Amino acid sequence: MDPGGNADQFLVEQIRKGKEHAWRQLIDRYTGRLLAFARARTASLSDAEDLVQETFVGFLQSRTHYDPSRSLETYLFTILRYKLYDLLRQRKATVLAEPADAEGWWEQIVPGSTETPSGIAVTAEAQRQQEQLLSEMLIQLIHELRDRDAFGDLQVIELTFFAGKRNLEIADLLDIDQKAVAGIKFRAIQKLQKYLGQRDPASLACLDEANADVTVARVWREQRLTCLKRSTLGSYLLGVLDEPWHSYTQFHLDVVGCPMCLANLADLEAEEDDRTPADTERMFASSVGFLKEG
């Protein structure tokens, strides 16, 4: 979960009151990682900067619909993805410009044609409660695996649900037997069914055989349940992250290829190199007018 959630929530509350200083802080907080994400997928720096600017404007235009119980970072990245797809449609492109080592699994998850950024957080209350419960159960499962150092099992279910890999692909990536992969996945679903059954038997329908993969994958990605804290990424960059966290961080970045964590890593690497106050000021100046319109 987002470790900066409380700070984000405070900023959003201030922004909804029209506070310019809060808007400037939010831009300063997120410009780097959004720009790193966009630069890896566009042909030019100017395109990337325009997309990030449009992302901030898109947030202001949809801020009344933003659900503060969800990750602000994920919400901003999702808006940015919509802006990327808009750019592709305008230029009649069929694929995003991908980093050389990326497999493109994130970009293959195309938003529905009837969705809009403001609709990201607008869901039926029953569905929201069901997804929140499933998120809590997944967190319980993830923490249980971490507590007993079962990182191998965690890698299997993360590749299954977060990265959308098939059993054979996972077996090849982790160099284990395909039957072992199927067994780990089966036991994970059984545990989730048990947890849900204890809390809310009616929610078990979302984990039937036909819907389990899709439902768990959506919640896992939206909630970013195994994404890394920036402090963890910082320790990884400094080479002071102890095992097994060092190996798991490397797995999450290099094998899963989490695009948002890679963007955060690139942002941290660039912080002392090319970040200037002008970056924040330009984004602020081009979007603050939309704050006053709210």
For each residue, the residues with C-beta under 8 A, 3 or more apart:
1: 5 71 139 223 224 225
2: 5 8 71 72 73 74 224
3: 229 230 231
4: 7 8 29 73
5: 1 2 8 9 71 72
6: 9 10
7: 4 10 11
8: 2 4 5 11 12 26 68 71 72 73
9: 5 6 12 13 68 72
10: 6 7 13 14 22
11: 7 8 14 15 22 25 26 29 72
12: 8 9 15 16 26 63 66 68 72
13: 9 10 16 17 68
14: 10 11 17 19 21 22
15: 11 12 18 19 22 23 26 60 63 291
16: 12 13 63 64 294
17: 13 14
18: 15 291 292 294
19: 14 15 22 23
20: 23 24 288 291
21: 14 24 25
22: 10 11 14 15 19 25 26
23: 15 19 20 26 27 60 284 287 288 291
24: 20 21 27 28 280 284
25: 11 21 22 28 29
26: 8 11 12 15 22 23 29 30
27: 23 24 30 31 56 280 283 284 287
28: 24 25 31 280
29: 4 11 25 26
30: 26 27 33 34 73 76
31: 27 28 34 35 52 279 280 283
32: 35 36 267 270 271 275 279
33: 30 36 37 73 260 263 264 266 267
34: 30 31 37 38 52 55 76 77 80 263
35: 31 32 38 39 48 49 52 267 279
36: 32 33 39 40 262 263 264 266 267 270
37: 33 34 40 41 77 80 259 260 262 263
38: 34 35 41 42 47 48 49 51 52 80 84
39: 35 36 42 45 48
40: 36 37 97 98 99 102 262 263 266
41: 37 38 48 84 96 97 98 99 107
42: 38 39 47 48 51 84 87 97
43: 47 97
44: 47 48
45: 39 48 49
46: 49 50
47: 38 42 43 44 50 51 87
48: 35 38 39 41 42 44 45 51 52
49: 35 38 45 46 52 53 282
50: 46 47 53 54
51: 38 42 47 48 54 55 80 83 84 87
52: 31 34 35 38 48 49 55 56 80 283
53: 49 50 56 57 282 283 286 287
54: 50 51 57 58 83
55: 34 51 52 58 59 76 79 80 83
56: 27 52 53 59 60 283 286 287
57: 53 54 60 61 286 287 290
58: 54 55 61 62 79 82 83 117
59: 55 56 62 63 66 75 76 79 117
60: 15 23 56 57 63 287 290 291 293 294
61: 57 58 117 118 290
62: 58 59 65 66 79 116 117 118 120
63: 12 15 16 59 60 66 294
64: 16 294
65: 62 118 119 120 121 122
66: 12 59 62 63 70 72 75 121
67: 70 121 128
68: 8 9 12 13 72
69: 132
70: 66 67 74 75 121 222 223
71: 1 2 5 8 74 75 223 224
72: 2 5 8 9 11 12 66 68 75 76
73: 2 4 8 30 33 76 77 224 260
74: 2 70 71 77 78 222 223 224 260
75: 59 66 70 71 72 78 79 120 121
76: 30 34 55 59 72 73 79 80
77: 34 37 73 74 80 81 259 260 263
78: 74 75 81 82 117 120
79: 55 58 59 62 75 76 82 83 117 120
80: 34 37 38 51 52 55 76 77 83 84
81: 77 78 84 85 107 111
82: 58 78 79 85 86 111 116 117
83: 51 54 55 58 79 80 86 87
84: 38 41 42 51 80 81 87 88 96
85: 81 82 88 89 110 111
86: 82 83 89 90
87: 42 47 51 83 84 90 91 93
88: 84 85 91 92 93 94 95 96
89: 85 86 92
90: 86 87
91: 87 88
92: 88 89
93: 87 88 96
94: 88
95: 88 98 104 107
96: 41 84 88 93 104 107
97: 40 41 42 43
98: 40 41 95 102 104 107
99: 40 41 102 262
100:
101: 254 257
102: 40 98 99 257 259
103: 257
104: 95 96 98 107 108
105: 108 109 163 164 165 257
106: 109 257 259
107: 41 81 95 96 98 104 110
108: 104 105 164
109: 105 106 164 221
110: 85 107
111: 81 82 85 115
112: 115
113:
114:
115: 111 112 119 120
116: 62 82 119 120
117: 58 59 61 62 78 79 82 120
118: 61 62 65 121 122
119: 65 115 116 122
120: 62 65 75 78 79 115 116 117
121: 65 66 67 70 75 118
122: 65 118 119
123: 127 128 131
124: 127 128
125: 128 129
126: 129 130
127: 123 124 130 131
128: 67 123 124 125 131 132
129: 125 126 132 133
130: 126 127 133 134 203 206
131: 123 127 128 134 135 218 219 222
132: 69 128 129 135 136
133: 129 130 136 137 196 199 200 203
134: 130 131 137 138 192 196 203 206 207 215 216 219
135: 131 132 138 139 219 223 225
136: 132 133 139 140
137: 133 134 140 141 192 195 196 199
138: 134 135 141 142 192 216 219 220 223 225
139: 1 135 136 142 143 225
140: 136 137 143 144 195
141: 137 138 144 145 157 188 191 192 195
142: 138 139 145 146 154 225 226
143: 139 140 146 147
144: 140 141 147 148 150 191
145: 141 142 148 150 151 153 154 157
146: 142 143 149 150 151 154
147: 143 144
148: 144 145
149: 146 244
150: 144 145 146 153 154
151: 145 146 154 155 244 247 248
152: 155 156 174 176
153: 145 150 156 157 184 188
154: 142 145 146 150 151 157 158 226 248
155: 151 152 158 159 174 248 251 255
156: 152 153 159 160 170 174 176 181 184 185
157: 141 145 153 154 160 161 184 185 188
158: 154 155 161 162 163 220 226 252 256
159: 155 156 162 163 165 169 170 173 174 255 256
160: 156 157 163 164 165 167 170 181 185 213
161: 157 158 164 213 216 217 220
162: 158 159 217 220 221 225 226 256 258
163: 105 158 159 160 256 257
164: 105 108 109 160 161 217
165: 105 159 160 169 170 173
166: 169 170
167: 160 170 171 178 181 182 185
168: 171 172 178
169: 159 165 166 172 173
170: 156 159 160 165 166 167 173 174 176 181
171: 167 168 174 175 176 177 178 180 181
172: 168 169 175
173: 159 165 169 170 255
174: 152 155 156 159 170 171 181
175: 171 172
176: 152 156 170 171 180 181
177: 171 180 181
178: 167 168 171 181 182
179: 182 183
180: 171 176 177 183 184
181: 156 160 167 170 171 174 176 177 178 184 185
182: 167 178 179 185 186
183: 179 180 186 187
184: 153 156 157 180 181 187 188
185: 156 157 160 167 181 182 188 189
186: 182 183 189 190
187: 183 184 190 191
188: 141 153 157 184 185 191 192
189: 185 186 192 193 207 212
190: 186 187 193 194
191: 141 144 187 188 194 195
192: 134 137 138 141 188 189 195 196 207 216
193: 189 190 196 197 204 207
194: 190 191 197 198
195: 137 140 141 191 192 198 199
196: 133 134 137 192 193 199 200 201 203 204 207
197: 193 194 201 204
198: 194 195
199: 133 137 195 196 203
200: 133 196 203
201: 196 197 204
202: 205
203: 130 133 134 196 199 200 206 207
204: 193 196 197 201 207 208
205: 202 208 211
206: 130 134 203 211 212 215
207: 134 189 192 193 196 203 204 211 212 215 216
208: 204 205 211 212
209: 212
210:
211: 205 206 207 208 214 215
212: 189 206 207 208 209 215 216
213: 160 161 216 217
214: 211 217 218
215: 134 206 207 211 212 218 219
216: 134 138 161 192 207 212 213 219 220
217: 161 162 164 213 214 220 221
218: 131 214 215 221 222
219: 131 134 135 138 215 216 222 223 225
220: 138 158 161 162 216 217 223 224 225 226
221: 109 162 217 218 224
222: 70 74 131 218 219
223: 1 70 71 74 135 138 219 220
224: 1 2 71 73 74 220 221 227 260
225: 1 135 138 139 142 162 219 220
226: 142 154 158 162 220 252
227: 224 252 258 260 261
228: 232 233 236 249 252 258 261 264
229: 3 232 233
230: 3 233 234 264 268
231: 3 234 235
232: 228 229 235 236 241 245 249
233: 228 229 230 236 237 249 261 264 265 268
234: 230 231 237 238 268
235: 231 232 238 240 241
236: 228 232 233 239 241 246 249 250 265
237: 233 234 265 268 269
238: 234 235 241
239: 236
240: 235
241: 232 235 236 238 245 246 249
242: 245 246
243: 246 247
244: 149 151 247 248
245: 232 241 242 248 249
246: 236 241 242 243 249 250
247: 151 243 244 250 251
248: 151 154 155 244 245 251 252
249: 228 232 233 236 241 245 246 252 253
250: 236 246 247 253 254 255
251: 155 247 248 254 255 256
252: 158 226 227 228 248 249 255 256 258 261
253: 249 250 256 257 258 261 262 265
254: 101 250 251 257
255: 155 159 173 250 251 252
256: 158 159 162 163 251 252 253
257: 101 102 103 105 106 163 253 254 262
258: 162 227 228 252 253 261 262
259: 37 77 102 106 262 263
260: 33 37 73 74 77 224 227 263 264
261: 227 228 233 252 253 258 264 265
262: 36 37 40 99 253 257 258 259 265 266
263: 33 34 36 37 40 77 259 260 266 267
264: 33 36 228 230 233 260 261 267 268
265: 233 236 237 253 261 262 268 269
266: 33 36 40 262 263 269 270
267: 32 33 35 36 263 264 270 271
268: 230 233 234 237 264 265 271
269: 237 265 266 273
270: 32 36 266 267 273 274 275
271: 32 267 268 275
272: 275
273: 269 270
274: 270
275: 32 270 271 272 279
276: 279
277: 280 281
278: 281 282
279: 31 32 35 275 276 282 283
280: 24 27 28 31 277 283 284
281: 277 278 284 285
282: 49 53 278 279 285 286
283: 27 31 52 53 56 279 280 286 287
284: 23 24 27 280 281 287 288
285: 281 282 288
286: 53 56 57 282 283
287: 23 27 53 56 57 60 283 284 290 291
288: 20 23 284 285 291 292
289: 292 293
290: 57 60 61 287 293 294
291: 15 18 20 23 60 287 288 294
292: 18 288 289
293: 60 289 290
294: 16 18 60 63 64 290 291
